[in-house]
């Protein structure tokens, strides 16, 4: 079951209906996750006076309580770092790598020959999260959301033990992508044994610099060579085919400009085989709405991300509904199709190093106003 981005078998981009049965996927291709209101993660500050796993239990209780009819996430824990809150999306991802080891140094995460302290901490945190999910998710009938960096975003964030970027080493990036796919599949299987199905959300925020050759070296004085779009798509396609349905989260739906040609965002998404796509609502301009409509008509699930600070008052649901319905109608889409939008909100785990949140953004809790607004907006879209 190779997920190599550079093997002959992965060189093409197979049609969505031709994928093999693996990890719950069917020959009919991946089905889009049912639209709902959900969050990228449940943030509970890991206070010093909490016992082991207590923060994870609080997070799971909040997530399953508020989003019992949506997609509750595997709980994520924010940690204090000075006077700011730190948590590491890349750390959560490297903790899933199978048969690869990592540690954290001054410039981020790097591959090593043996497991280090930071790797063991990530494994411990995942174990606590799964214990909490087992406790509070018992009897839950819907899927849970695993929100993680996308494979290429992870590759850009890792270095070899020598300090060279993994992105610039074909063998290393192949090994990381393959190991990551196996690790996420293992996590989905562990959740399945708890009686829960999964939806994977990949935050793939760095496709543009990967494809255009603008991702910097560790020193920052040069850029790494571009990776061909066939390899990028093939790595995503072969990763996704081994996982539960995937929501591919992108920073926007602007076209990619690669070697003098413009690649529409809808073509990029469909080339990966993702079951659904999500984008920030604020990023959508007229062309972006056109791309979203194209994807919707092609059967790709469509999700909109609200700002984490959105919606202090329930009456704002109407304003957000109009902000979606009006441009949707302008591109020729009917009112009934509004019910197919999913809604995402909540703070993202930082991808930068060191992994610090903006000082003004305290960790969002599961009962934050934005999440209540998202649930209300989701109901309004369905009723429209």
C-alpha positions as CSV (number, residue, x, y, z in Angstrom):
1,X,0.0,0.0,0.0
2,X,2.5,2.6,-1.1
3,X,1.7,6.3,-0.7
4,X,4.8,7.4,-2.5
5,X,4.5,10.6,-4.3
6,X,7.1,9.6,-6.7
7,X,6.4,5.9,-7.5
8,X,5.1,5.0,-10.9
9,X,1.8,3.8,-9.5
10,X,1.2,7.2,-8.0
11,X,2.2,9.3,-11.0
12,X,-1.3,9.8,-12.3
13,X,-4.4,11.2,-10.7
14,X,-7.0,8.5,-10.7
15,X,-10.7,9.2,-11.1
16,X,-12.7,9.5,-7.9
17,X,-14.7,6.5,-8.7
18,X,-11.7,4.2,-9.3
19,X,-10.3,4.1,-5.8
20,X,-9.9,0.8,-3.9
21,X,-11.6,-0.1,-0.7
22,X,-9.4,0.9,2.2
23,X,-10.2,2.2,5.7
24,X,-13.9,2.4,5.0
25,X,-13.7,3.8,1.5
26,X,-15.8,2.3,-1.2
27,X,-15.3,1.7,-4.9
28,X,-17.9,4.4,-5.5
29,X,-15.4,7.0,-4.3
30,X,-15.3,9.0,-1.1
31,X,-18.6,10.4,0.1
32,X,-18.6,14.0,1.2
33,X,-19.0,14.5,5.0
34,X,-22.5,15.5,5.9
35,X,-22.8,19.3,6.3
36,X,-22.8,20.4,9.9
37,X,-21.5,23.1,12.3
38,X,-18.2,22.1,13.8
39,X,-14.9,23.5,15.0
40,X,-11.2,23.0,14.2
41,X,-10.5,22.0,17.8
42,X,-11.7,22.3,21.3
43,X,-9.2,24.5,23.2
44,X,-9.0,24.1,27.0
45,X,-6.1,25.8,28.8
46,X,-3.9,23.1,30.4
47,X,-3.8,24.7,33.9
48,X,-1.1,23.6,36.3
49,X,-3.6,22.6,38.9
50,X,-5.3,20.1,36.6
51,X,-4.4,16.4,37.0
52,X,-3.1,14.3,34.1
53,X,-5.6,14.1,31.3
54,X,-8.1,16.5,33.1
55,X,-7.9,19.1,30.4
56,X,-8.5,16.5,27.7
57,X,-11.6,15.4,29.6
58,X,-12.9,18.9,29.8
59,X,-12.3,19.4,26.1
60,X,-14.1,16.2,25.2
61,X,-17.0,17.0,27.5
62,X,-17.4,20.4,26.0
63,X,-17.0,19.2,22.4
64,X,-19.5,16.3,22.6
65,X,-21.9,18.4,24.6
66,X,-22.2,21.4,22.3
67,X,-21.7,19.7,19.0
68,X,-23.6,16.5,19.6
69,X,-25.4,16.9,16.3
70,X,-22.3,17.9,14.3
71,X,-18.7,16.8,14.0
72,X,-17.1,17.0,17.5
73,X,-13.3,17.1,17.2
74,X,-10.7,15.0,18.9
75,X,-9.8,17.5,21.7
76,X,-6.8,19.6,21.4
77,X,-5.0,21.1,24.4
78,X,-3.4,24.6,24.5
79,X,-0.4,25.0,26.7
80,X,0.9,28.1,28.5
81,X,4.2,29.6,27.1
82,X,5.1,32.6,29.0
83,X,2.3,35.1,28.8
84,X,1.0,33.6,25.6
85,X,-0.7,30.3,24.7
86,X,1.2,27.8,22.7
87,X,0.2,24.6,21.0
88,X,1.8,23.0,17.9
89,X,-0.2,21.7,14.9
90,X,3.0,20.2,13.5
91,X,3.7,18.5,16.8
92,X,0.2,16.9,16.7
93,X,1.0,15.7,13.1
94,X,4.6,14.3,13.8
95,X,3.2,12.5,16.8
96,X,1.3,10.3,14.2
97,X,4.2,9.4,12.0
98,X,4.7,5.7,11.9
99,X,8.3,4.3,12.2
100,X,9.8,7.8,11.9
101,X,11.2,9.8,14.9
102,X,11.4,13.5,15.6
103,X,12.6,16.1,18.1
104,X,12.1,19.8,18.4
105,X,15.0,22.2,18.0
106,X,15.4,26.0,17.7
107,X,14.1,26.1,14.1
108,X,11.3,23.6,14.5
109,X,10.8,19.9,14.1
110,X,13.4,17.6,12.6
111,X,13.7,13.9,11.8
112,X,15.9,11.8,14.1
113,X,17.0,8.2,14.5
114,X,15.4,7.7,17.9
115,X,12.4,9.1,19.8
116,X,13.0,12.3,21.8
117,X,11.2,13.9,24.7
118,X,9.0,16.0,22.6
119,X,7.8,13.1,20.5
120,X,7.0,11.2,23.7
121,X,5.0,14.2,25.0
122,X,3.0,14.3,21.8
123,X,2.2,10.6,22.1
124,X,1.1,11.0,25.7
125,X,-1.2,13.9,24.7
126,X,-2.8,11.9,22.0
127,X,-3.4,9.0,24.4
128,X,-5.1,11.4,26.9
129,X,-7.3,12.8,24.1
130,X,-8.3,9.3,23.0
131,X,-9.1,8.4,26.7
132,X,-11.3,11.5,26.9
133,X,-13.0,10.7,23.6
134,X,-13.7,7.1,24.9
135,X,-15.3,8.5,28.0
136,X,-17.4,11.3,26.6
137,X,-18.0,9.9,23.1
138,X,-19.6,6.7,24.3
139,X,-22.9,6.3,22.5
140,X,-22.3,9.1,20.0
141,X,-23.8,8.2,16.7
142,X,-22.0,10.6,14.3
143,X,-18.4,11.0,13.2
144,X,-15.6,12.9,14.9
145,X,-13.3,15.3,13.2
146,X,-9.5,14.9,13.1
147,X,-8.1,18.3,12.2
148,X,-4.5,18.2,11.1
149,X,-2.0,19.9,8.8
150,X,-2.1,18.5,5.3
151,X,0.8,16.3,4.1
152,X,2.5,19.0,2.1
153,X,2.2,21.5,4.9
154,X,3.8,18.9,7.2
155,X,6.6,18.3,4.8
156,X,7.4,22.0,4.6
157,X,7.7,22.2,8.4
158,X,10.2,19.3,8.8
159,X,14.0,19.2,8.5
160,X,16.5,16.3,8.4
161,X,18.9,15.9,11.3
162,X,21.4,17.9,9.2
163,X,19.1,20.8,9.1
164,X,18.2,20.5,5.4
165,X,14.5,20.9,4.6
166,X,12.6,17.6,4.0
167,X,10.9,19.3,1.1
168,X,14.2,19.4,-0.9
169,X,14.9,15.6,-0.4
170,X,12.7,13.4,-2.6
171,X,13.3,10.2,-0.5
172,X,12.6,12.0,2.8
173,X,9.4,13.7,1.6
174,X,8.2,10.4,0.2
175,X,8.9,8.6,3.6
176,X,7.2,11.4,5.6
177,X,4.0,11.4,3.4
178,X,3.8,7.6,3.5
179,X,4.4,7.4,7.3
180,X,1.8,10.2,7.9
181,X,-0.9,8.4,5.9
182,X,-0.3,5.2,7.9
183,X,-0.4,7.1,11.2
184,X,-3.6,8.9,10.5
185,X,-5.2,5.6,9.3
186,X,-4.1,4.0,12.6
187,X,-5.7,6.9,14.5
188,X,-8.9,6.4,12.6
189,X,-8.8,2.7,13.4
190,X,-8.3,3.5,17.1
191,X,-11.4,5.7,17.0
192,X,-13.3,3.0,15.1
193,X,-12.6,0.6,17.9
194,X,-14.2,3.1,20.3
195,X,-17.3,2.9,18.1
196,X,-16.7,6.2,16.3
197,X,-16.3,7.0,12.6
198,X,-14.0,9.7,11.5
199,X,-13.7,12.7,9.1
200,X,-10.2,14.0,8.5
201,X,-9.7,17.7,8.0
202,X,-6.4,18.6,6.3
203,X,-5.3,22.2,6.6
204,X,-3.2,22.4,3.5
205,X,-2.0,26.0,3.6
206,X,1.3,25.8,1.7
207,X,0.5,24.3,-1.7
208,X,1.3,27.6,-3.5
209,X,4.9,27.9,-2.3
210,X,5.5,24.2,-2.8
211,X,4.2,24.4,-6.4
212,X,5.9,27.7,-7.3
213,X,9.3,27.1,-5.7
214,X,9.0,29.9,-3.1
215,X,9.3,27.9,0.1
216,X,12.5,29.1,1.9
217,X,15.5,27.1,3.1
218,X,16.2,27.0,6.8
219,X,18.5,30.0,6.5
220,X,15.9,32.0,4.6
221,X,18.4,33.2,2.0
222,X,17.2,30.9,-0.8
223,X,14.1,29.0,-1.9
224,X,13.7,25.3,-2.5
225,X,12.9,24.1,-6.1
226,X,9.3,23.8,-7.1
227,X,7.6,20.4,-6.9
228,X,5.7,19.4,-10.1
229,X,1.9,19.5,-9.8
230,X,1.7,15.8,-10.9
231,X,3.8,14.8,-7.9
232,X,1.9,17.1,-5.5
233,X,-1.5,15.8,-6.6
234,X,-0.4,12.2,-6.7
235,X,0.9,12.4,-3.1
236,X,-2.4,13.8,-1.9
237,X,-4.5,11.4,-3.9
238,X,-2.6,8.3,-2.7
239,X,-2.8,9.6,0.9
240,X,-6.5,10.3,0.8
241,X,-7.4,7.0,-0.7
242,X,-6.3,5.3,2.5
243,X,-8.2,7.6,4.9
244,X,-11.8,8.3,5.9
245,X,-13.5,11.2,4.0
246,X,-11.3,14.2,3.9
247,X,-12.1,17.9,4.1
248,X,-9.3,19.8,2.3
249,X,-9.0,23.2,3.9
250,X,-7.3,25.8,1.7
251,X,-6.5,29.5,2.5
252,X,-8.5,30.6,-0.6
253,X,-9.8,29.5,-4.0
254,X,-7.5,31.7,-6.0
255,X,-5.9,30.0,-9.1
256,X,-2.4,28.7,-8.9
257,X,0.1,30.3,-11.3
258,X,2.6,27.6,-12.1
259,X,5.2,27.9,-14.9
260,X,3.2,30.5,-16.8
261,X,-0.1,28.7,-16.6
262,X,-3.1,29.4,-14.3
263,X,-4.6,26.3,-12.7
264,X,-8.2,26.9,-11.4
265,X,-8.7,26.0,-7.7
266,X,-11.5,23.6,-8.6
267,X,-9.1,21.6,-10.8
268,X,-6.6,21.4,-7.9
269,X,-9.2,20.2,-5.4
270,X,-10.7,17.6,-7.8
271,X,-7.2,16.4,-8.7
272,X,-6.5,15.4,-5.1
273,X,-9.7,13.3,-4.7
274,X,-10.8,15.2,-1.6
275,X,-14.4,14.5,-0.6
276,X,-14.9,18.1,0.5
277,X,-13.2,21.5,0.5
278,X,-13.3,24.3,3.1
279,X,-12.2,28.0,2.7
280,X,-12.5,31.1,4.9
281,X,-15.7,32.9,4.0
282,X,-13.7,36.2,4.1
283,X,-11.4,35.0,1.4
284,X,-14.1,34.5,-1.2
285,X,-14.4,37.0,-4.1
286,X,-16.6,36.6,-7.2
287,X,-14.1,34.2,-8.8
288,X,-13.9,32.1,-5.6
289,X,-17.7,31.7,-5.4
290,X,-17.6,30.5,-9.0
291,X,-15.0,27.9,-8.1
292,X,-17.0,26.8,-5.1
293,X,-20.1,26.5,-7.2
294,X,-18.2,24.3,-9.7
295,X,-17.0,22.0,-6.9
296,X,-20.5,21.8,-5.4
297,X,-22.0,20.8,-8.8
298,X,-19.2,18.2,-9.1
299,X,-20.4,16.6,-5.9
300,X,-17.5,17.9,-3.7
301,X,-18.7,18.9,-0.3
302,X,-18.5,22.6,0.5
303,X,-17.6,24.1,3.8
304,X,-17.2,27.8,4.9
305,X,-15.0,28.9,7.7
306,X,-16.2,31.7,9.9
307,X,-13.6,33.9,11.8
308,X,-13.0,32.5,15.3
309,X,-14.1,35.9,16.8
310,X,-17.4,35.9,14.8
311,X,-20.8,36.3,16.4
312,X,-21.1,37.6,19.9
313,X,-24.9,37.8,19.4
314,X,-27.4,35.3,18.1
315,X,-29.1,37.9,15.9
316,X,-25.9,38.0,13.7
317,X,-27.0,34.7,12.1
318,X,-29.2,36.6,9.7
319,X,-26.2,38.8,8.6
320,X,-24.0,35.8,8.0
321,X,-26.7,34.0,6.2
322,X,-27.2,36.9,3.8
323,X,-23.4,37.2,3.3
324,X,-23.5,33.6,2.0
325,X,-26.8,33.5,0.1
326,X,-26.3,36.7,-1.9
327,X,-23.0,35.8,-3.6
328,X,-24.2,32.2,-4.0
329,X,-27.3,33.4,-5.9
330,X,-25.2,35.8,-8.0
331,X,-23.2,32.8,-9.5
332,X,-26.5,31.1,-10.4
333,X,-26.9,28.7,-7.5
334,X,-30.3,28.0,-6.1
335,X,-31.5,28.6,-2.5
336,X,-32.0,24.8,-1.9
337,X,-28.3,24.2,-2.4
338,X,-27.4,26.4,0.6
339,X,-28.3,23.4,2.8
340,X,-25.2,21.6,1.5
341,X,-22.8,24.0,3.2
342,X,-21.0,22.9,6.3
343,X,-19.7,25.6,8.7
344,X,-16.4,25.6,10.5
345,X,-15.1,27.9,13.2
346,X,-12.7,28.1,16.1
347,X,-9.0,28.9,16.6
348,X,-6.5,27.0,14.4
349,X,-3.5,25.4,16.0
350,X,-0.4,27.5,15.0
351,X,1.7,26.1,12.2
352,X,4.7,28.5,12.9
353,X,7.6,27.9,15.2
354,X,7.6,28.7,18.0
355,X,4.0,27.7,18.2
356,X,2.4,30.7,19.8
357,X,-1.1,32.2,19.5
358,X,-1.5,35.9,19.0
359,X,-1.6,37.5,22.5
360,X,-5.1,38.9,21.8
361,X,-6.5,35.4,21.0
362,X,-7.0,33.4,24.2
363,X,-7.7,29.7,23.6
364,X,-11.2,29.4,22.3
365,X,-13.5,27.1,24.4
366,X,-16.2,24.9,23.1
367,X,-18.9,27.2,24.3
368,X,-17.5,30.3,22.6
369,X,-20.0,32.6,20.8
370,X,-18.6,31.8,17.4
371,X,-19.4,28.1,17.7
372,X,-22.9,28.9,18.9
373,X,-23.3,31.2,15.9
374,X,-21.9,28.5,13.6
375,X,-24.5,26.0,14.8
376,X,-27.3,28.6,14.4
377,X,-26.0,29.5,10.9
378,X,-25.9,25.8,9.9
379,X,-29.6,25.5,11.0
380,X,-30.5,28.6,9.0
381,X,-28.8,27.3,5.9
382,X,-30.8,24.1,6.2
383,X,-34.1,25.9,6.7
384,X,-33.5,28.2,3.8
